[in-house]
Amino acid sequence: MNEKQDLLSLYPEEIRQILTENGVAGYRAGQIFAWLYRGVRDFDQMTDLPLPLREKLKDLFYVEAFRDEACIASRLDETRKYLFTLSDGEYVESVLLSYKHGYSVCLSTQAGCRMGCRFCASSGLGFARHLRPSEILLQIDAITRERQREDPSFRVSHVVLMGIGEPLDNYDNVIRFLKLVNRKEGFGIGYRNISLSTCGLVPRIRDLEREGLPVTLSVSLHAPNNALRDSMMPVNRRYPLEELIPACREFTRKTGRRISFEYALIHNVNDTPRCAEELIGLLGGWMNHINLIPVNETGNNGYKAGSRGDLAAFCALLERGGLNATIRRTLGADISAACGQLRRTKSAGKG
Ligand code: SF4
């Protein structure tokens, strides 16, 4: 007998095909898909399906599930940070953020990360495995269900793939997730409401461009020259700025979508007037946006965040040079919403 299929990772057409191959009417796929997105995971609760079919579904499919491990709510704003345990005991984190335009979730795409960025809390624990599409979707589902207990009208409207993991290192699963989360029979989240963040895997940026999905690409830049970027992000040695920046320009030219560059300011490292000048040289004259954030002081890299004044001064230098730069509002400051920290604490207590 064939292996059971991960039902939440399948498109309705694929469910339909498996059903018809097994002698079941294809229209049942729509009913099953609808139950899944109403939060029903037990085939016995899919009450409009005949009993023999429910039994058959148990042989053909399994429904991925994970446990809610922890939820920490900010006292300063509506930010909430979640830790989930996957079916094999791995941990992932997600963050819920509240904006004027609606609720946004920041999701993990891998259990751990193998990119090794020096400023990141996720890199210290190494890489366990890629997440399947179902495991990325379930983060939205679990947050939605938790919030709907207080507000039945709660709905996630925006998705940011900026949690634990490098999304483009888990390319096929992430692309499938994007197509599933966009389905109107599912969460129905528009591509334009989705941001995907990468540390700069150039060949995958080019692949993403060819997919033709109008998501926003966000690139973790953090340094304006190769020497500095090499010291912060090992990926730069494989794909240096002279490859990354042309790939980004090409992405913008082909998709018409403005790239957002993330730049975490580290005091006396990448926030000097010289760095601002180099950034202007790198990003001036084409459509992009720079998001400035204070670096997250994770404690073991020696990086220090500058003051609000340092951030504002750096931002002003970029603007004077013609760049489109903003200082990103820090949400959930009291629960340190940066990725990887809950997982780090939990994993450190394992075994
Ligand atoms: S910043 Fe992103 S890509 Fe870099 S180590 Fe952290 S999770 Fe991985």
Residues whose N, C-alpha, C, O or C-beta is under 5 A from the ligand:
A	BS01	SF4	C113 M115 G116 C117 C120 S122 S123 G163 I164 G165 E166 C199
